Amino acid sequence: MIGGCKMLRMEFAGDPRAVQSFRFTTDKIRYQPKEVVEWKNYIRIDCKRQLPRGFKIYNCPLRVEVDFMFSALKSWPKKKKQALDAGALIYKITKPDLTDNLMKGLIDALSGVVWTADQQICEVSTRKFYVAEAKTILTVYPLEEINMPADMLSAGWV
């Protein structure tokens, strides 16, 4: 816990969604497709439901860890499905891309709800893999503004 801020962990059910950048009409008006807007709204609403009572929005540097867990493919062979059911970790090496598309939508959806602005996120750890029940798990850790080894602090670096 840092300055009264505790770690936060949330789960969002369903297959993770990739979000592309805004699109533009022929009149140069930017928009996002309806599915993207609806998905971001789902994340915001479900997030607010999961927030602990008295939660205060983070206004400090943050570390964010995200596990994007996708449903197993129906086309998989029986042995691969059995391995997954037995607890094997099967990484998803196909699209969507982590940083560009998966993280973008999630981070944007939670700006103003969990953190003041997404530039507060200073450290990121992500994974994408298959599971029996699709979901996204987000864990947020508040960081110290200055994170230096004790010997540097005692030597007067700050």
N, C-alpha and C positions, 0 to 999 in steps of 0.2 A: 504494500500500500504506500502510495506516494502522495503527500499533501492531502490526505483524506480520500484520494482516488483509489478505488479497488479495481482489480482485474474484472473483466466482463466476458461472459461466454454465452453465445446464442446459437440456436439451431434453426434453420429454415428448411422446411420440408419441400421435396420435389427436386427434379433435375435442375442443376444450375443453369442459368441463362447467360448467353453471350450478348453483349450490347455493343453495337457499332456506333460510330460517331453520328452526329446529327446528319440528316439528309436535307436537301434543299429542293423547293419547288421550282418551276420554271421562272417564277417571279422572284427568286432568290430569298424566299421565306424559309427559315430553317424549322425542322420538325423532327420528332422521333416517331417511329411506327407505334401504333396503338398497343401492340403486344409488349413493347419495351416499357412504355409508360405504365401499363397495368402491372407488369412484373415489379418495377421499382416501387409502385404504390403498395403492392403486397408485402415487399420487404420492409418498407417503412411501418406499415400497420402492424405486422407481426413483430417487428423489433419493439415498438412501443408497448405491445402486450407483454413482452418478455422482460422489459427493463425493471430492475428492482425498485421498490417503493422509495421515493426520495432521491432517485438518481439525478445527479447533476451532470450536465453535458461536459465532456472532456474539453479542457482548454489548455492542454499541455502536449509535449511531444509523446508520440504513441508508437508502440510496436503492435502490428496486426498479424495474426496467424490465421490462415483460411485453408480449410480442407474442402475442396469441391468434389463431392461424391456422386457419381453418375450411376444410373441404373444399368445393370448387366444387359448386354445385347441379346435379343431373341435369337439371333443367328449363331450364337456361340455353340460350340460342340458341348455335349453333355459333360465331358471331363472337366472342361474349363468352368462350367457352372457349378459343378460339385466342388472344385477347388475353392471357388469364391465362397460357397456356403460353409466350407470347412475353415474359413478364416484367412485364406490366401490374400495377399495384397497384390492386386493387378492394376498397374498404372495405366492411365489413359494417355496414349501418345499421339492421338489424333486431335483435330480441331475440336473445340475452340481453343485459342491461345490463352494462356493464363493472364498475363499482365495486360495485354491490349484489350481483351474483350470481357473476360470473366470478372476480373478485379474492377474494371471501370464501372460497370453497372452497380455492383455491390457498394463500392466506396461512394459513388455519387448518391445512391439511395439513402445512405446513412449520414451524409453530411447535413448538419443542422439538427440531427436527432441524437447521434452518439457522440460525435465530435463537431466542433464549431466549423472547421473547414478541412478538406482533405490534405492540405499541405502540412498538417500536424503529424501525419504519418511519416515517421523517419526510418522505421525498420519494417520489412515485410517478409513473411515466410508463407509460401503457398505450395499446395500439392493438388493433383487431380488424379482420381482413381475410381475404380468401379466398386460398388457395394450392392448388397441385396435390396436395400431401401435408400433411394436417392435423397440427398440433403446437402446443405452447406453448413459447415460449422465455422463460426467466427469467434476468435478470442482476441480481446484487446487488452494490452498491458500499458499503463501509464509509465513513462520514462522520466528520469530526472532531466532537468534542463541542461545541467552540466554533468556528464558521466565520465569522470576521470579516475584513474587508479589512485588509491589513497596516498602512495608515495609522491605523486605529482601534486596532489592537493596540499600535502604537508610541506612540500618544497616551495610553496608560494606561487604556483602556476596560475592560480585564480585570484 
